[in-house]
């Protein structure tokens, strides 16, 4: 246990309790995919949320049409003010196309659609549904800073499970890449901010509805990095806080394969490097991969020592191999496909909800075949 402050305000969980927080004025966004259906982790998350009693819960759902009816029925079984927003129906797709917002689908797109509905409340909380150790305290801890002078808060936690260190994409890619950029740009306040978050790739954050409405959103796996960068523009260093969520366990991904950590590193890297450029950071793309690898090798040595200190197993060759894989993701970002903030779009959240509901009803009645995940 420690009590060290970072460049952003850091709120530590010295005990197991949860502080008082305005849950009755908050919307909680919980993105789900087909794999969460009736799963033990998702069941725990929703059951714990019943005790939190938020003003609203929005579940943006990415699933095939044939699973939508059963999914909605399962979600309706919880004692929550819950709204299911099916993101993959044709009416929703047409609405986005008409607004010039069609494009790649992913977690960020789903979250963006749900944020429009969540903005009806004073505060917005986002977290994942695959958290095996989920606690009702998470929402209160994330909301507490918003009722105490801050406008944005980010969760953090240690990823230690099964006597191993996890959080590999954050530990071995994001952190050393930020360090390499900071070494070349030591005066950048933006990089100091981005490097201050103890788990920048955590899926948990909270914001006032005004801030949430101002956030542009990455469509896919760059969501968390893009959110931090967008929050910096809105609230600055002094308006942000990070909060300790304590114990945390959730699903792990393979390095290779679709939706694996290698693919995710490309989206995360692109989001970080685009944000860095937009904030005046000079990026030497010829030198950066070698600088990243050198920084990452240093981190591997430190993590090996930390694991040994705690009696944890540590695969040093495997971690070094991941570093080599991630280095290939360092490249100039491609086209900017971010979704605009809800302040900047003419799309109506109510129209999205009506279209999603009509799509879901049609899917439940067998009037829509197939569906994209």
RAHU-V442111 format. One record per backbone hydrogen bond with DSSP energy under -0.5 kcal/mol. CO is the residue of the C=O (numbers start at 1). NH is the residue of the N-H. Records with the same first field share a line. If there is no record, write none. Layout:
CO->NH, NH
This chain:
8->6
9->11, 242
10->12
11->244
12->14
21->23
22->25
23->26, 55
25->122, 123
26->55, 56
27->29, 125
28->30, 58
29->127
32->62
33->36
34->37
36->39
39->43
40->44
41->45
42->46
43->47
44->48
45->49
46->50
47->51
48->51, 52
49->53
56->28
57->83
58->30, 60
59->61, 85
60->32
61->63, 87
62->34
64->67, 68
65->68, 69
67->71
68->72
69->73
70->74
71->75
72->76
73->77
74->77
75->78
78->80
80->82
81->57
83->59, 85
84->86
85->61
89->93
90->94
91->95
92->96
93->97
94->98
95->99
96->101, 102
97->100
106->110
107->111
108->112
109->113
110->114
111->115
112->116
113->117
114->117, 118
115->119
117->120
118->121
122->209
123->27
124->207
125->29
126->205
130->132, 251
131->134
135->138
136->140
137->141
138->142
139->143
140->144
141->145
143->146, 147
144->147
145->148, 150
151->208
152->241
153->206
154->243
156->245
158->160
159->161, 166
161->164
163->313
164->161, 166
167->171
168->172
169->173, 174
170->175
173->177
174->178
175->179
176->180
177->181
178->182
179->183
180->184
181->185
185->188
187->189
188->192
189->193
190->194
191->195
192->196
193->196, 197
197->200
199->202
203->205
204->155
205->126
206->153
207->124
208->212
209->213
210->214
211->214
212->215
213->343
217->339
219->108, 109
220->223
222->226
223->227
224->228
225->229
226->230
227->231
228->232
229->233
230->234
231->235, 236
232->236
235->239
237->240
239->151, 152
240->9
241->154
242->11
243->156, 245
246->158
249->132, 133
254->261
255->262
257->260
260->264
261->265
262->266
263->266, 267
264->268
265->269
266->270
267->271
268->272
269->273
270->274
271->275
272->276
273->277
274->278
275->279
276->279, 281
277->280
281->283
282->284
283->285
284->288
285->289
287->291
288->292
289->293
290->294
291->295
292->296
293->297
294->298
295->299
296->300
297->301
298->302
299->303
300->304
301->305
302->306
303->307
304->308
305->309
306->310
307->312
308->311
314->316
315->319
316->320
317->321
318->322
319->323
320->324
321->325
322->326
323->327
324->328
325->328
326->329
327->330
329->331
335->337
339->217
341->344, 345
348->352
349->353
350->354
351->355
352->356
353->357
354->358
355->359
356->360
357->361
358->362
359->363
360->364
361->365
362->367, 368
363->366
370->65
